[in-house]
């Protein structure tokens, strides 16, 4: 087997393990699924698991890194439209919520939030260098530069308000047992926030 085929097989194995693990987490809860269970259900070996994932929690991090890559694509497409910063902010915020619901779904987001709260391992979600956060900071700067965002608050405080709003609406959505879409909950919130930063 040549190097290219070996790399491709490795990527497929990693993806397979991740998909099986996320399904198990969704069905049984993160704390109730062991690495041994993931290995068994994915028909792989423990050695193969640890080759691709340093720990069980790193599966979440890898999935969210993939999500962050998709946010980069969304951002670049929106940026091409040369929207004012304030419109770019609201549109991007809503697109992230749509992507989360479409790609992960409510049940898995509930599991992820629960696991994040009870474990100190999930530092990726609050890492200030993660791609999602870098994009939001860039959008804020675009808004300041084109003066569509005019606020007495610093860019740091505004960034914190946006992230806390996003996390809060996802948490609230996870608690609800209605069929309401995540973006339906989030859009009024970001629109209200926008009113406070735009004259």
BAFI-3210 file (N, C-alpha, C; in Angstrom, 3 decimals, decimal comma, padded with zeros to 6 digits):
// residues 199
n [1|2|3|4|5|6|7|8|9|10|11|12|13|14|15|16|17|18|19|20|21|22|23|24|25|26|27|28|29|30|31|32|33|34|35|36|37|38|39|40|41|42|43|44|45|46|47|48|49|50|51|52|53|54|55|56|57|58|59|60|61|62|63|64|65|66|67|68|69|70|71|72|73|74|75|76|77|78|79|80|81|82|83|84|85|86|87|88|89|90|91|92|93|94|95|96|97|98|99|100|101|102|103|104|105|106|107|108|109|110|111|112|113|114|115|116|117|118|119|120|121|122|123|124|125|126|127|128|129|130|131|132|133|134|135|136|137|138|139|140|141|142|143|144|145|146|147|148|149|150|151|152|153|154|155|156|157|158|159|160|161|162|163|164|165|166|167|168|169|170|171|172|173|174|175|176|177|178|179|180|181|182|183|184|185|186|187|188|189|190|191|192|193|194|195|196|197|198|199]
n.u [000,850|000,676|001,923|000,007|-002,444|-002,443|-002,624|-005,133|-006,754|-006,341|-007,557|-010,203|-010,691|-010,427|-012,554|-014,688|-014,583|-015,103|-017,732|-019,223|-018,703|-019,863|-022,541|-023,011|-022,555|-024,665|-026,843|-026,449|-025,241|-022,391|-020,744|-021,406|-020,338|-017,646|-014,177|-013,586|-016,128|-016,607|-014,573|-015,354|-017,925|-017,264|-015,759|-012,960|-009,574|-008,075|-005,596|-005,741|-007,736|-006,430|-004,397|-005,597|-007,105|-006,283|-007,689|-010,948|-012,481|-011,358|-012,635|-014,945|-013,649|-012,362|-014,555|-015,690|-013,653|-013,821|-016,317|-015,645|-014,041|-015,973|-017,332|-015,465|-015,630|-018,258|-017,978|-016,126|-017,641|-019,712|-018,234|-017,379|-019,601|-019,425|-020,709|-021,923|-020,270|-022,014|-024,214|-022,964|-022,213|-024,717|-025,768|-023,782|-023,811|-026,382|-026,092|-024,191|-025,680|-027,620|-025,982|-025,022|-027,359|-028,109|-025,835|-025,074|-027,271|-029,923|-029,900|-027,250|-025,895|-026,852|-025,621|-022,928|-022,752|-023,382|-021,258|-019,128|-019,505|-019,128|-016,571|-013,073|-011,605|-012,416|-011,251|-011,146|-013,521|-013,582|-011,308|-009,514|-008,305|-009,615|-011,100|-013,725|-013,970|-011,921|-012,904|-015,237|-014,096|-012,767|-014,944|-016,113|-014,091|-014,226|-016,725|-016,212|-014,345|-015,814|-017,669|-020,200|-020,675|-021,050|-020,189|-019,952|-018,732|-015,802|-013,978|-013,384|-015,264|-017,604|-017,175|-017,269|-019,946|-021,263|-020,391|-021,275|-024,002|-024,455|-023,708|-025,531|-028,036|-027,883|-027,754|-030,254|-031,954|-031,335|-032,516|-035,196|-038,150|-039,518|-040,250|-038,898|-036,714|-033,172|-032,073|-034,320|-034,646|-032,275|-032,065|-033,747|-032,338|-029,693|-030,395|-031,412|-029,128|-027,550|-028,869|-027,996|-025,430|-025,363|-026,051]
n.v [-001,197|002,139|005,375|007,413|006,023|004,813|007,026|007,997|005,851|005,963|008,410|007,802|005,807|007,247|009,069|007,289|006,144|008,464|009,162|006,913|007,064|009,562|009,039|007,083|008,611|010,377|008,659|007,262|008,961|010,885|010,228|007,602|006,054|004,149|004,024|001,444|000,549|002,177|001,301|-001,370|-001,078|000,286|-001,510|-001,538|-001,242|-000,765|000,349|001,566|003,447|005,170|006,029|007,874|009,489|011,213|011,069|010,257|012,590|014,155|013,592|015,186|017,639|017,355|017,139|019,652|021,228|020,594|021,737|024,414|024,846|024,773|027,080|028,958|028,754|029,665|032,293|033,377|033,279|035,053|037,356|037,975|039,174|041,710|042,905|045,337|045,595|045,234|043,929|041,704|040,533|039,816|038,080|036,086|035,087|033,916|032,004|030,301|029,172|027,791|025,934|024,455|023,219|021,740|020,135|018,921|018,717|018,746|016,784|015,800|018,180|018,741|016,677|017,357|019,886|019,159|017,401|019,145|020,894|019,275|018,323|019,059|018,824|019,827|022,158|023,321|024,562|027,006|028,182|030,955|031,174|029,608|028,974|029,960|032,039|033,733|034,547|035,964|038,090|039,319|040,139|042,010|043,935|044,709|045,914|048,074|049,428|050,157|051,651|050,751|049,446|051,033|051,681|052,293|050,406|048,350|046,449|043,991|043,617|043,661|041,397|039,409|039,680|038,810|036,127|035,042|035,394|033,692|031,176|031,056|031,011|028,598|026,843|027,345|026,517|023,800|023,045|023,265|021,469|021,730|022,045|024,164|025,994|026,433|028,774|030,380|031,043|032,363|034,527|036,844|037,592|038,285|040,373|042,220|042,698|043,863|046,271|047,663|048,309|049,843|052,889]
n.w [000,000|-000,994|000,195|-000,100|-000,323|002,162|003,853|003,083|003,867|006,595|007,236|006,588|008,480|010,879|010,577|010,523|013,110|014,595|013,766|014,650|017,410|018,083|017,560|019,505|021,833|021,605|021,882|024,331|026,139|027,029|029,271|029,699|027,749|026,880|025,811|025,039|024,280|022,058|020,351|019,989|018,779|016,477|015,199|015,265|016,513|019,791|019,610|017,118|017,661|019,539|017,967|016,354|018,057|020,922|023,298|024,642|024,792|022,840|020,525|020,344|020,066|017,618|015,914|016,223|015,267|012,598|012,131|012,547|010,328|008,355|009,051|008,305|005,534|005,155|006,092|004,235|001,886|002,543|002,945|000,408|-000,606|000,232|002,448|004,837|008,026|010,235|009,150|008,163|010,558|011,786|009,853|009,668|012,315|012,413|010,371|011,497|013,588|012,114|010,808|012,998|013,957|011,707|011,107|013,534|015,348|017,855|019,961|020,082|020,583|023,121|024,559|024,139|025,380|028,028|028,626|028,382|030,500|032,772|032,509|032,538|030,315|027,896|026,537|024,069|023,303|024,534|023,758|022,837|020,403|018,592|015,394|014,916|016,785|015,990|013,506|014,261|015,673|013,559|011,997|013,721|013,690|010,999|011,057|012,812|011,240|008,921|010,119|010,638|012,913|015,778|018,833|022,338|023,743|024,142|021,634|022,715|024,785|023,271|021,669|023,669|024,449|022,133|021,866|024,311|023,966|021,797|022,877|024,955|023,666|022,332|024,491|025,695|023,649|023,651|026,041|025,552|024,594|022,334|018,803|017,804|015,721|015,980|014,902|014,873|017,515|017,942|016,112|016,867|019,154|018,295|016,635|018,443|019,935|017,972|017,644|019,834|019,239|017,030|015,594]
ca.u [000,000|001,520|001,716|-001,246|-003,550|-002,383|-003,152|-006,573|-007,384|-006,283|-008,585|-011,491|-010,825|-010,662|-013,913|-015,595|-014,584|-015,757|-019,176|-019,775|-018,615|-020,854|-023,847|-023,093|-022,700|-026,020|-027,825|-026,248|-024,606|-020,929|-020,129|-021,777|-019,706|-016,206|-013,359|-013,785|-017,417|-016,420|-013,732|-016,172|-019,005|-016,678|-015,017|-011,561|-008,772|-007,730|-004,410|-006,221|-008,427|-005,483|-003,611|-006,349|-007,682|-005,526|-008,614|-012,363|-012,980|-010,809|-013,588|-015,718|-012,795|-012,140|-015,803|-015,873|-012,657|-014,439|-017,358|-014,983|-013,616|-017,154|-017,608|-014,531|-016,216|-019,423|-017,470|-015,521|-018,737|-020,396|-017,289|-017,370|-020,757|-019,051|-021,756|-021,454|-019,897|-023,153|-025,022|-022,114|-022,295|-026,017|-025,918|-022,860|-024,343|-027,509|-025,588|-023,543|-026,746|-028,208|-025,003|-024,992|-028,555|-028,093|-024,708|-024,959|-028,594|-030,176|-029,512|-025,797|-025,485|-027,132|-024,556|-021,681|-022,810|-023,311|-019,893|-018,238|-019,699|-018,629|-015,182|-012,093|-010,828|-012,952|-010,768|-011,280|-014,725|-013,347|-009,991|-009,690|-007,704|-010,378|-011,421|-014,990|-013,724|-011,083|-013,797|-016,107|-013,261|-012,530|-016,190|-016,228|-013,145|-014,804|-017,798|-015,596|-013,678|-016,790|-018,513|-021,563|-020,725|-020,648|-020,538|-019,029|-018,049|-014,589|-014,172|-013,312|-016,567|-018,573|-016,900|-017,789|-021,409|-021,704|-020,132|-022,185|-025,334|-024,486|-023,710|-026,774|-029,188|-027,727|-028,128|-031,704|-032,542|-031,151|-033,440|-036,575|-038,605|-040,367|-039,595|-038,403|-035,384|-032,159|-031,933|-035,516|-034,361|-031,090|-032,166|-034,179|-031,294|-028,615|-030,959|-031,467|-027,746|-027,113|-029,449|-027,222|-024,085|-025,518|-026,937]
ca.v [000,000|003,334|006,340|008,145|005,127|004,616|008,258|008,022|004,832|006,493|009,460|007,107|005,129|008,292|009,579|006,204|006,086|009,670|009,071|005,905|007,598|010,633|008,376|006,452|009,690|010,907|007,675|006,782|009,966|010,874|009,547|006,188|005,381|003,982|003,821|000,034|000,458|002,817|000,377|-002,536|-000,706|000,752|-002,642|-001,154|-001,669|000,295|001,003|002,434|004,574|006,111|006,597|009,005|010,319|011,111|010,761|010,222|013,954|014,782|013,361|016,420|018,718|017,148|017,453|021,098|021,795|020,463|022,763|025,711|024,941|025,125|028,487|029,726|028,780|030,559|033,654|033,819|033,513|036,293|038,462|038,296|040,023|043,062|043,404|046,142|044,761|044,940|042,928|040,518|039,955|039,167|036,965|035,022|034,538|033,034|030,875|029,374|028,442|026,864|024,855|023,614|022,377|020,841|019,199|018,205|018,412|019,104|015,746|015,770|019,436|018,560|015,824|018,120|020,908|018,470|016,893|020,303|021,461|018,393|017,920|020,129|018,471|020,428|023,537|023,837|025,368|028,357|028,619|032,225|031,087|028,755|029,692|030,681|033,269|034,583|035,117|036,967|039,273|039,985|040,805|043,198|044,930|045,214|046,828|049,310|050,124|050,797|052,439|050,221|049,148|052,220|051,371|052,783|049,240|047,945|045,275|042,812|043,468|043,305|039,999|038,585|039,732|037,982|034,720|034,646|035,305|032,478|030,017|031,078|030,616|027,161|026,168|027,489|025,638|022,433|022,788|023,249|020,229|022,106|021,861|025,461|025,982|027,179|030,119|031,148|031,576|033,213|035,733|038,028|037,964|039,002|041,629|043,132|043,059|044,769|047,602|048,337|048,677|050,561|054,067]
ca.w [000,000|-001,037|001,279|-000,334|000,032|003,612|004,450|002,807|004,723|007,960|007,349|006,590|009,778|011,884|010,364|010,910|014,578|015,104|013,494|015,565|018,777|018,259|017,629|020,830|022,817|021,462|022,350|025,701|026,986|026,936|030,420|029,694|026,607|027,092|024,610|024,658|023,568|020,747|019,572|019,644|017,852|015,214|014,655|015,117|017,656|020,727|019,040|016,034|018,294|020,129|016,879|015,792|019,110|022,173|024,387|024,244|024,643|021,636|019,429|020,256|019,577|016,187|015,204|016,232|014,352|011,279|012,060|012,399|008,928|007,567|009,339|007,474|004,185|005,223|006,241|002,975|000,934|002,941|002,776|-001,021|-000,890|000,707|003,341|005,968|009,155|011,098|008,449|008,139|011,902|012,008|008,907|010,067|013,567|012,075|009,580|012,433|014,281|011,137|010,596|014,200|014,004|010,556|011,138|014,804|015,885|019,249|020,922|020,234|021,230|024,554|025,090|024,115|026,438|029,319|028,806|028,531|031,841|033,830|032,265|032,311|029,132|026,672|026,467|022,704|023,153|025,059|023,289|022,120|019,073|017,686|014,163|015,061|017,532|015,130|012,490|014,882|015,928|012,277|011,609|014,578|013,173|009,749|011,461|013,325|010,129|008,025|011,026|010,776|014,338|016,547|020,206|023,356|024,297|023,445|020,790|023,588|025,454|022,236|021,333|024,761|024,381|021,004|022,188|025,392|023,369|020,980|023,766|025,724|022,850|022,082|025,744|025,842|022,622|024,127|027,144|025,065|023,972|021,202|017,508|017,345|015,131|016,720|014,337|015,253|018,845|017,914|015,284|017,634|020,110|017,620|016,131|019,592|020,233|016,905|017,896|020,884|018,747|015,770|015,721]
c.u [000,882|001,089|000,377|-002,458|-003,625|-002,970|-004,663|-007,320|-007,425|-007,350|-009,973|-011,742|-011,145|-012,096|-014,944|-015,712|-015,352|-017,277|-019,839|-019,801|-019,680|-022,270|-024,051|-023,290|-024,131|-027,048|-027,701|-025,671|-023,096|-020,292|-020,375|-021,158|-018,198|-015,481|-013,521|-015,076|-017,291|-015,643|-014,558|-017,199|-018,460|-015,863|-013,570|-010,802|-008,479|-006,510|-004,794|-006,926|-007,425|-004,499|-004,266|-006,866|-006,889|-006,400|-010,035|-012,872|-012,488|-011,698|-014,462|-014,897|-012,571|-013,395|-016,016|-014,821|-013,161|-015,521|-016,740|-014,483|-014,795|-017,563|-016,700|-015,071|-017,407|-018,964|-016,910|-016,591|-019,468|-019,519|-017,229|-018,531|-020,540|-020,170|-021,149|-021,202|-021,073|-024,051|-024,264|-022,201|-023,596|-026,191|-025,033|-023,355|-025,450|-027,055|-024,885|-024,598|-027,411|-027,281|-024,958|-026,185|-028,535|-027,045|-024,647|-026,317|-028,694|-029,654|-028,011|-025,291|-025,762|-026,016|-023,248|-021,665|-022,684|-021,893|-018,916|-018,314|-019,039|-017,167|-014,300|-011,298|-011,216|-012,555|-010,950|-012,430|-014,560|-011,985|-010,141|-009,113|-008,492|-010,941|-012,712|-014,768|-012,887|-011,957|-014,663|-015,327|-013,002|-013,773|-016,390|-015,312|-013,635|-015,887|-017,281|-015,002|-014,674|-017,835|-019,973|-021,774|-020,172|-021,113|-019,501|-018,239|-016,782|-014,876|-014,144|-014,652|-017,634|-018,408|-017,490|-019,313|-021,940|-021,552|-021,078|-023,617|-025,483|-024,569|-025,015|-027,964|-029,105|-028,154|-029,647|-032,445|-032,457|-032,120|-034,878|-036,911|-039,587|-039,580|-039,018|-036,971|-034,433|-032,045|-033,143|-035,358|-033,248|-031,244|-032,657|-033,105|-030,187|-029,130|-031,040|-030,071|-027,213|-027,645|-028,650|-025,854|-024,148|-026,494|-027,792]
c.v [001,242|004,337|007,069|007,304|004,906|005,822|008,333|007,029|005,308|007,542|008,826|006,423|006,136|008,816|008,548|006,111|007,271|009,596|008,088|006,441|008,662|010,062|007,719|007,504|010,211|009,962|007,365|007,822|009,789|010,040|008,040|005,394|005,338|003,878|002,391|-000,149|001,058|001,895|-000,813|-002,189|-000,261|-000,338|-002,258|-001,679|-000,476|001,076|001,980|003,662|005,615|006,674|007,871|009,980|010,152|010,714|010,734|011,639|014,622|014,547|014,600|017,530|018,589|017,511|018,963|021,812|021,710|021,520|024,141|025,917|025,323|026,577|029,389|029,853|029,733|032,015|034,185|034,105|034,812|037,510|038,923|039,220|041,466|043,700|044,358|045,234|044,335|043,873|041,604|039,782|039,186|037,948|035,797|034,326|033,529|031,813|029,840|028,533|027,417|025,666|023,910|022,678|021,333|019,746|018,359|017,809|018,663|018,060|015,722|017,047|019,380|017,753|016,604|019,161|020,267|018,012|018,034|020,871|020,595|017,993|019,133|019,898|019,278|021,899|024,149|024,826|026,794|028,895|029,859|032,201|030,189|029,590|030,496|032,028|034,251|035,286|036,221|038,236|040,046|040,735|042,079|044,305|045,534|046,237|048,141|050,129|050,828|051,609|051,996|049,715|050,356|052,018|051,944|051,628|048,947|046,722|043,989|042,556|043,054|041,843|039,077|038,540|038,801|036,499|034,230|034,524|034,016|031,233|029,915|030,598|029,122|026,370|026,185|026,580|024,181|022,053|022,621|021,908|020,522|021,879|023,151|025,346|026,845|028,613|031,000|031,747|032,611|034,520|036,954|038,517|038,763|040,335|042,671|043,605|044,073|046,189|048,381|048,799|049,484|051,712|054,232]
c.w [000,000|000,018|001,150|000,066|001,539|004,342|004,287|003,698|006,175|008,205|007,425|007,934|010,875|011,793|010,824|012,431|015,153|014,928|014,462|016,990|019,026|018,340|018,996|021,922|022,813|022,086|023,840|026,667|026,996|028,038|030,405|028,546|026,827|025,753|024,116|023,862|022,163|019,816|019,091|018,571|016,492|014,528|014,328|016,340|018,556|020,210|017,949|016,608|018,774|019,108|016,351|016,844|020,413|023,365|023,833|023,960|023,367|020,417|019,236|019,616|018,072|015,393|015,149|015,388|012,921|011,084|011,836|010,971|008,042|007,825|008,515|006,053|004,131|005,253|004,922|001,927|001,249|002,694|001,321|-001,404|-000,442|001,535|004,368|007,170|010,011|010,480|008,359|009,474|012,102|011,103|009,311|011,334|013,262|011,282|010,455|013,146|013,361|010,934|011,794|014,256|012,884|010,707|012,411|015,383|017,378|020,231|021,156|020,895|022,727|025,219|025,189|025,226|027,820|029,613|029,045|029,939|032,910|033,653|032,043|031,031|027,898|026,530|025,079|022,592|023,667|024,631|022,409|020,712|018,121|016,545|014,264|015,731|016,727|014,090|013,095|015,208|014,632|011,812|012,432|014,062|011,863|010,070|012,019|012,182|009,211|008,801|011,047|012,202|015,075|017,977|021,146|023,968|023,493|022,581|021,615|024,269|024,454|021,830|022,401|024,747|023,283|021,331|023,284|024,882|022,572|021,861|024,547|024,923|022,513|023,315|025,925|024,860|023,064|025,228|026,670|024,413|022,837|019,910|016,960|016,843|015,959|016,206|014,678|016,644|018,795|017,167|016,075|018,610|019,443|017,067|017,248|019,970|019,233|017,150|018,944|020,397|017,461|015,947|014,477]
res [x|x|x|x|x|x|x|x|x|x|x|x|x|x|x|x|x|x|x|x|x|x|x|x|x|x|x|x|x|x|x|x|x|x|x|x|x|x|x|x|x|x|x|x|x|x|x|x|x|x|x|x|x|x|x|x|x|x|x|x|x|x|x|x|x|x|x|x|x|x|x|x|x|x|x|x|x|x|x|x|x|x|x|x|x|x|x|x|x|x|x|x|x|x|x|x|x|x|x|x|x|x|x|x|x|x|x|x|x|x|x|x|x|x|x|x|x|x|x|x|x|x|x|x|x|x|x|x|x|x|x|x|x|x|x|x|x|x|x|x|x|x|x|x|x|x|x|x|x|x|x|x|x|x|x|x|x|x|x|x|x|x|x|x|x|x|x|x|x|x|x|x|x|x|x|x|x|x|x|x|x|x|x|x|x|x|x|x|x|x|x|x|x|x|x|x|x|x|x]
***
